[in-house]
Amino acid sequence: MTLFLSAKDKATVKTFWAKISSSGEEIGTDALSRMLVVYPQTKTYFSHWKDLSPGSAPVVKHGATVMAGVGDAVAKIDDLTSGLLSLSELHAFTLRVDPSNFKILSHNILVVLAIMFPTDFTPEVHVAMDKFLAAVARALSEKYR
Amino acid sequence: MVAWSDQERSIITSIFSNLDYNDVGPKALIRCLIVYPWTQRYFASFGNLYNADAIKTNPNIQAHGTKVLHGLDRAVKNMDDIKTTYAELSVLHSEKLHVDPDNFKLLADCLTIVIAAKMGSGFTPEIQATFQKFLAVVVSALGKQYH
């Protein structure tokens, strides 16, 4: 069961992702860097990092990790709930990231997409990606309670 | 009262002095109506909004997008008291236009995306933080007079 994604949404996401996936690491790094600067409260989850500045080594590494997860979600777009089960358990029981932060990171991913792909990131692609990231966030918080 | 550093003030005035209102305003409004289609509820009198292409070519939306963006000019000129500057506009949006104030954030997010696309890598994390802070103050001021 996929949450609120139409066939058109999924097609749009897959097509757009095919265009941008080779830039996955760059997108992840920039999105994470921005999130830490623009929403400083998110830094509370990374107090164990030595350097939280944009483009620092831990930010680059983690940005890549996060975007690899997004890419995985694209591949499992037809059933995010079961596809992201282990990631959901990780976020619920180990990371315990407040779900409001998924929205924050999603917003920053969208900003980076607008910056890097201004012509391709049309309103139609924007709405599909926004819905997709919301669905991913929902799947990741499935196990929270 | 919100505190602004000199750098923040210059970032905001710079963004707005380099803005093509007739381009960015409509683009932001169009994006809002497509990405958050329920916002179309406020534009029933604007004519054909039945699909993305209709929204993109609707002349009423064009004009209104420019108008809304110019609405931010007074906030740029009065950054030290946006709340008072927008008291009247807040009453208008509440009493006359009946706009759910949660929608202000949606338009603000779309404007951020449009500006980001325009400025490219020039839209640094610091500039994004300042721009979003400015829009958050505007959004808050516009919701202040609702009761």
Interface residues (C-beta under 8 A of the other chain):
Chain A: S33 R34 V37 V38 P54 H107 L110 V111 A114 I115 P118 F121 P123 E124 H126 V127 D130
Chain B: I30 R31 I34 V35 A52 K56 D109 T112 I113 V114 A116 A117 K118 M119 G120 S121 F123 P125 E126 Q128 A129 Q132
